[in-house]
Amino acid sequence: MDFSFTAYEEEFQLDLTQRLARILPKNWQDESYVINNSNEKWLHLAEEITKDLSKDRLLTLAWPKKYGGLEETNLKQTIFNHVISYLAAPINNIAGIQWIGPTLMMHGNEEQKTIYLPRIAEAIDKWCMLYSEPTAGSDLASLQTRAIKNGDNYIINGQKLWSSNANFANLGLLAARTNPEAPKHKGISNFIVPMDSKGISINPIEDINGNKNLNEVYFDNVIVSAKNLVGHENRGWYQMASSIDFERSGVGAFSNAKRNIEKLVTIIKDNPNIAKNKKSARDDIADRWIELNTGFNLAFKIPLLQDAGINPTYEASVSKLYGAELTQKIAQTGMSILGMDGQLKNNSVKYSAADNYLASVANTIASGTSEIQRNTIANQGLGLPR
Ligand SMILES: Cc1cc2nc3c(=O)[nH]c(=O)nc-3n(C[C@H](O)[C@H](O)[C@H](O)COP(=O)(O)OP(=O)(O)OC[C@H]3O[C@@H](n4cnc5c(N)ncnc54)[C@H](O)[C@@H]3O)c2cc1C
């Protein structure tokens, strides 16, 4: 398989890199290691960049034109995601762009698609994904939040957890139980929920890096119009499975890893004393570099399969698992090379290995844990028994 980009794709990558470089502050990548993604600077920059990219429909470039896209290839969308992550460019509404928009496109009715999709493309709305609950993460189908039909409305009660950016979102895609009598996979429905609805309360949770964009979301007799039901009642589980599958390449983990490895290489070249007595530093960096290149091949294979009309299944789990674990290995390599220096936020080498180390912890949990990815690979990829 040929993984090289065409001249057109190379040009797109370069143009996008230059466009973002004009907006991002000088040395932003250095600052991005310590900056908190819920602080004013990050939020302001995310607003500016997301609006700028939306003007040319770049956020949704693989979407149909009638919903605000450009009908470009999945590969080009993956190159876009790669550049954004490599430059650590702040972007709003990742959930809307990468998961919820494609879910509405597949399962929403025409009215919902016409209303909501162009607003994602134009960077008007910000969405959050309201799936996980305190006792329903890997086993999502056991979720307890209830939606009871009442005339032309549903009444929602329950609690969601780990809802990324719910505190900044104006819309949420909610999974709730509509039939408690049915087997657990067959009694769930999905709803579009305005986040300012009466009865919703949002409680941000601070993560180990000090970010405040994870949330608990409580629903206390929240009224949602039946028009906001997505697809058929009680078929929500099948929609959720497909929404988790969107943006399947997981290229961002490798792009992020590339930036980190390059930074470590530059630090060692500029400060040979740092790695002087650490015999394994060169070997470790060389190993990470090999793994990175293996990873890019895994990630870019996904859009190539999609563009060839093949639906990737376990391949996406391979890429997600490998990428998440690689980011943690690189973070560990950074800690061992920088030693005590790495634990300082504003050190002389402008690289907080500790912040990067802490940030990498969630990568093997979010969007499905590594154990769940291994289950998928074993079952679907290798045909092993459950
Ligand atoms: C940064 C971050 C952002 C997130 N954003 C969102 C969001 O926007 N919206 C949302 O709805 N959710 C979100 N989540 C939640 C995420 O999807 C869940 O945390 C994840 O699915 C794991 O669920 P859990 O935390 O309940 O852990 P559990 O499912 O309780 O798992 C605990 C441990 O048991 C293991 N385990 C569980 N079942 C099995 C099994 N069958 N086989 C082997 N091992 C198993 C797990 O791998 C894990 O190690 C986010 C999580 C994080 C960390």
Ligand as a Chemical Component Dictionary entry (heavy atoms), coordinates in Angstrom:
data_LIG
# 
_chem_comp.id                   LIG 
_chem_comp.type                 NON-POLYMER 
_chem_comp.pdbx_formal_charge   0 
_chem_comp.three_letter_code    LIG 
# 
loop_
_chem_comp_atom.comp_id 
_chem_comp_atom.atom_id 
_chem_comp_atom.alt_atom_id 
_chem_comp_atom.type_symbol 
_chem_comp_atom.charge 
_chem_comp_atom.model_Cartn_x 
_chem_comp_atom.model_Cartn_y 
_chem_comp_atom.model_Cartn_z 
_chem_comp_atom.pdbx_ordinal 
LIG C1  C1  C 0 -10.395 12.684 29.210 1  
LIG C2  C2  C 0 -11.712 11.951 29.116 2  
LIG C3  C3  C 0 -12.728 12.489 28.357 3  
LIG C4  C4  C 0 -13.967 11.842 28.298 4  
LIG N1  N1  N 0 -14.993 12.440 27.591 5  
LIG C5  C5  C 0 -16.202 11.864 27.568 6  
LIG C6  C6  C 0 -17.313 12.527 26.933 7  
LIG O1  O1  O 0 -17.174 13.624 26.369 8  
LIG N2  N2  N 0 -18.526 11.936 26.983 9  
LIG C7  C7  C 0 -18.724 10.736 27.576 10 
LIG O2  O2  O 0 -19.860 10.259 27.539 11 
LIG N3  N3  N 0 -17.708 10.082 28.202 12 
LIG C8  C8  C 0 -16.453 10.633 28.219 13 
LIG N4  N4  N 0 -15.411 9.999  28.871 14 
LIG C9  C9  C 0 -15.668 8.759  29.584 15 
LIG C10 C10 C 0 -14.993 7.545  28.959 16 
LIG O3  O3  O 0 -15.664 7.133  27.802 17 
LIG C11 C11 C 0 -14.953 6.446  30.045 18 
LIG O4  O4  O 0 -14.126 6.911  31.096 19 
LIG C12 C12 C 0 -14.402 5.142  29.518 20 
LIG O5  O5  O 0 -15.267 4.564  28.571 21 
LIG C13 C13 C 0 -14.148 4.135  30.670 22 
LIG O6  O6  O 0 -15.276 4.025  31.464 23 
LIG P1  P1  P 0 -15.153 4.162  33.058 24 
LIG O7  O7  O 0 -14.368 5.385  33.359 25 
LIG O8  O8  O 0 -16.517 4.054  33.629 26 
LIG O9  O9  O 0 -14.287 2.928  33.518 27 
LIG P2  P2  P 0 -14.817 1.417  33.709 28 
LIG O10 O10 O 0 -15.628 1.027  32.536 29 
LIG O11 O11 O 0 -15.425 1.310  35.050 30 
LIG O12 O12 O 0 -13.472 0.614  33.663 31 
LIG C14 C14 C 0 -12.609 0.462  34.817 32 
LIG C15 C15 C 0 -11.483 -0.465 34.409 33 
LIG O13 O13 O 0 -12.017 -1.770 34.108 34 
LIG C16 C16 C 0 -11.631 -2.162 32.809 35 
LIG N5  N5  N 0 -12.713 -2.913 32.161 36 
LIG C17 C17 C 0 -14.025 -2.590 32.140 37 
LIG N6  N6  N 0 -14.724 -3.501 31.403 38 
LIG C18 C18 C 0 -13.821 -4.388 30.943 39 
LIG C19 C19 C 0 -13.918 -5.541 30.110 40 
LIG N7  N7  N 0 -15.080 -5.943 29.613 41 
LIG N8  N8  N 0 -12.773 -6.212 29.831 42 
LIG C20 C20 C 0 -11.577 -5.816 30.329 43 
LIG N9  N9  N 0 -11.424 -4.721 31.115 44 
LIG C21 C21 C 0 -12.524 -4.025 31.423 45 
LIG C22 C22 C 0 -11.383 -0.871 32.064 46 
LIG O14 O14 O 0 -10.542 -1.047 30.944 47 
LIG C23 C23 C 0 -10.761 -0.007 33.146 48 
LIG O15 O15 O 0 -9.390  -0.285 33.264 49 
LIG C24 C24 C 0 -14.172 10.619 28.966 50 
LIG C25 C25 C 0 -13.112 10.066 29.710 51 
LIG C26 C26 C 0 -11.908 10.725 29.810 52 
LIG C27 C27 C 0 -10.796 10.129 30.627 53 
# 
loop_
_chem_comp_bond.comp_id 
_chem_comp_bond.atom_id_1 
_chem_comp_bond.atom_id_2 
_chem_comp_bond.value_order 
_chem_comp_bond.pdbx_ordinal 
LIG C1  C2  SING 1  
LIG C2  C3  SING 2  
LIG C2  C26 DOUB 3  
LIG C3  C4  DOUB 4  
LIG C4  N1  SING 5  
LIG C4  C24 SING 6  
LIG N1  C5  DOUB 7  
LIG C5  C6  SING 8  
LIG C5  C8  SING 9  
LIG C6  O1  DOUB 10 
LIG C6  N2  SING 11 
LIG N2  C7  SING 12 
LIG C7  O2  DOUB 13 
LIG C7  N3  SING 14 
LIG N3  C8  DOUB 15 
LIG C8  N4  SING 16 
LIG N4  C9  SING 17 
LIG N4  C24 SING 18 
LIG C9  C10 SING 19 
LIG C10 O3  SING 20 
LIG C10 C11 SING 21 
LIG C11 O4  SING 22 
LIG C11 C12 SING 23 
LIG C12 O5  SING 24 
LIG C12 C13 SING 25 
LIG C13 O6  SING 26 
LIG O6  P1  SING 27 
LIG P1  O7  DOUB 28 
LIG P1  O8  SING 29 
LIG P1  O9  SING 30 
LIG O9  P2  SING 31 
LIG P2  O10 DOUB 32 
LIG P2  O11 SING 33 
LIG P2  O12 SING 34 
LIG O12 C14 SING 35 
LIG C14 C15 SING 36 
LIG C15 O13 SING 37 
LIG C15 C23 SING 38 
LIG O13 C16 SING 39 
LIG C16 N5  SING 40 
LIG C16 C22 SING 41 
LIG N5  C17 SING 42 
LIG N5  C21 SING 43 
LIG C17 N6  DOUB 44 
LIG N6  C18 SING 45 
LIG C18 C19 SING 46 
LIG C18 C21 DOUB 47 
LIG C19 N7  SING 48 
LIG C19 N8  DOUB 49 
LIG N8  C20 SING 50 
LIG C20 N9  DOUB 51 
LIG N9  C21 SING 52 
LIG C22 O14 SING 53 
LIG C22 C23 SING 54 
LIG C23 O15 SING 55 
LIG C24 C25 DOUB 56 
LIG C25 C26 SING 57 
LIG C26 C27 SING 58 
# 
